[in-house]
């Protein structure tokens, strides 16, 4: 019998209708665990929902309409310092004497943040700016023109 190959599952539950799962309907659907998914969440599984997922049902919070939400695209002083040459090529920054005039709105930014150190004089025009960023640039001899009515801290 050395030359005969047998299947690996040979002899497993031959002639069995249920393959070890009791009566024929068992192990067929999800009857043993009270239904598929969230079936019965408001009926026979309600006590489970109350204990384990109490915040699952109903609405939560408020989503503001997209046209009302203002998207903030921020840039910090460190990035301006490192990319000043790029901004000059793009035409968003011009050098007048020892001072650079930078229009951040032309670059697509609407907020100036204070991360980094100021190594030159900058005259920056932007929609919003943090108080610390304005303070840093003013201390270095530059100025920040905020075009929006509201400033951020």
N, C-alpha and C positions, 0 to 999 in steps of 0.2 A: 504493500500500500504506500510505498515511499513516493510514487510518482503522482498521487492524487492531491490536488489543492482544494481545501475547503474554505468556504466563506467564513469571515471572522465572526459573524453573528449566528453561526450555526447552532441550532438547538435552543435558541432563546425564545421562550414562550411559543413554541410551535403548537398550532391548533388552538391558541388562546384568543378569545375575543377581546379581552380587557387588558392583557399584558401586565397584570399585577395591580390594576387600579380599581379593583372591586367591581361594582355593577357597571353596566356598559356606559352609562351617562357620565360617570365620574371622570375627571381629568380631561373633559372635552371642552367645556367653555370656562367661564369664570364664576360658575355657580357656587363654588366652595368659598370664594372670598367676597361674596355679596354683590357681584357684578363688575363690569369693566369700568375702569376710570373712576369718575365721580358719580357713577350710578348710585342712586339712593342717598345722596348727600343731604337732601331735605326730607328723607323718609327714614329708612331703617339704619342709615349710618349717621344720623343727626348727632348722636352723642359723641361720635368720633370727631365730627367737624367742630363741635363746640370745644372739645378738649385740645385737639392738635392744630386746627386751622381756623381759629375764631374770626380772623379778618379776611377770609377768602371771599365771602359773598358780599355783594353790595359795592357801591362806589366809594372811593377814598380820595380825598383831596380835590384840587381844582387845577385844571390845565388852562393857562392863559392862552388867548388866541395868538398865533404866530406873528400877526401884524402888529400886535401891541408890545411883544417882547423885543427889547433892543439887544442886538447881538454885539458883544464887546470883543473887538479884535485888538489886543493890547501888544505893546512893544516896550521893552525896558531900555534904560540908558546904556547898558552893556552891549546890547545888540546894535544900537546906533553907533557906538564907538567902533565896533568891529567891522561894520558894513558901510561905513561912511563913503568909501570909494565907489561901491556899487550904487549907492544912492545918487552920487554925483553923476555917474554915467547915465542913470535913469532920468536925470533932470529934476529930481525931487529935492536935491540939496545943491545950493550954490554958495561959493565962498566970496564974501565981501570984506576985504581987508583981512583981519585976523579972525573974523567971526563967520560961522556957517549958518545959512538960513535953510531950515529944513521944513518941508511941508509933509507931515505924516499922513494927511488925508489923501494925498496923491499916491502914496505907497499902499493905501488900503488899511491903514491903522486908524483907530479912533480913540485910543487911550494910551497915555504915557505912564509907565511905572518906574519906580526908583531903583531897581536893582542895578548895581554897578557904580563905578566912579566916573566923574566928569573930568576929562583931561583937556578939554578945549572950551571955547566960547561958542554957544549955540543959541540961535534964535529959532525956537520951534513953534510951529502952528499946529494945533491938534484940537480935537473936539472935547476930550476929557483928559484930565491929568491928576495924578495923586498929589497931595499936598507936599509929601516928602520929595517927589521928583521936581516939583517947582522950586522947592527950597534948595536942592542940590545944584540945579542949573543956575539959579540966581546967585548962589554963593560963588560959583565959578566965573561970574561976570556975564552970564547970558540971560535970556528971557524966554518965558513960555507964554504964548498967546492961546487962551482957551476960548474956542468959538461957541461952545455950548453954554447955556445959562447955568446948568448945575455942575458943580465940581464934586469930585469924589475925594474921600480922605484916604 
